[in-house]
Amino acid sequence: MKTVISRKSIRKFAERPVDSTLLNTLLDASARTQTMGNLQLYSVVITQDEKNKQKLSPLHFNQPMVVQAPVLLTVCADFNRTVKWAEYRKAHPGYDNFLSFMNAVSDALLYTQTFCNLAEAEGLGICYLGTTLYSSSQIIEILKLPRLVFPIATLAVGWPAENPNQTDRLPLSAIIHNEVYHDYTESTIDDLYNYKENLPENKRFIEINNKETLAQIFTDIRYSKNDNEMISGTLIEALKQQGFL
């Protein structure tokens, strides 16, 4: 528990390789995580070659850790392997649909989180890249992902070369609902977001972006409606291309 409570995202990595034995041990141990029907509906593409990291970098908005980290892991929702297993065993799979995609996404994210916890317990640093779905079509092409395989999460992995401050989190009362969901009032929102909104770095962020509130940073700049709708369109097309829709 101490490792999770004290965890930090690492964006600067030492020039030190991750031993292949350690990496494989962590990848193997992570497979003990929960999985739907014991099907393990995920695959992991390991990228260590510098040229291949350079190819992926623009798809992750050229964040420096993509190239700097010694290991890049792309965790994919994968029904391809299960379908081939079924077909080669005289079974008739029906997994080219949205429900199957969601099941595989759940498996992939469970695997991703388990790997993060185990790797950080070994002293490795992790940065979870939230850009994978934004560029799914291009990632599919570069990693040569076949039908019914879809990139879900990317992890930059390596030995930390920094010790950043922890980012803030909402209080437990913001996410827990006893027995049934209790909707939020303006008053409870004020209480739950007061700490976050009054952090000096967030106040500065509002100022330099000429906004009135921190929420406007998210709605107008980081995750705007136009961007969300555009990316949603490309995501749907990529899901069709990969056979899930």
C-alpha positions, 0 to 999 in steps of 0.5 A: 500500500505504501508504494501506491500511496507515495507513487508519482508519475516519472517523466525523466529517466536515467540512462540505464536499461531495464534488465530484460529478466526483470521486465519479463518477470514483471510482465509475467507476474502482471498476468495474474491480474483479474481477467474476464473468463480467464481469457486474458484479452490483452497483448503488450507490444514492447518498444525499445528500438530508438527508431521505433520510439521516434516513430511513435513519439509524434503520436504521443504529442512528442512528449520527451519521455516517449523517446527518453524512457528505455522501454515503451509498452503499448497495452492492447485490447486483443480478441484476435488470439482468442478468435484464432484459438476458437477457430483452430478448435472447431468453435465459432467465435462471435467477438466482433462487436462492441461488448467484446471490445469493452471486455477486452478494454477492461482486461487490458486496463487491469493488466496495465494497472497491475504492471504499474503497481509491480514495477513501481514496487521494484523501484521503476518509474512509470508514466501513463500516457493518456494519448494512445486513443487519440492516435489509435489509427496511426499506432495500429499502423506502426505496430502492425496490429491485426483485426480485433487488436486495439491500442488502449494504454501506453507506459513509459518505463525506466529508472527515475531521474527525478523526484517530483512532487505528488499531484493532488487528488480529490478527497475520498468523499468525492468518489464514494457513494454509500448504497446508492449514488448521491448526486452532487450539489453546488455546495458539495462541489465547492467543498470537494474542489476547494483544495484543488482550485486553490493550489498555487500552481493551479491558480497560476495556470488559470492566470497564464491562460487568461481563464476565470476558473480551473474548470475552464482550463479543462473544458476550453483548452485540455479537453475541449468539445470540438477535440473530443468530437473529432477524436471520437469520430476517428476512434469510431472509424478505427474500431470499424477498421479493427472489426469491433464495430 
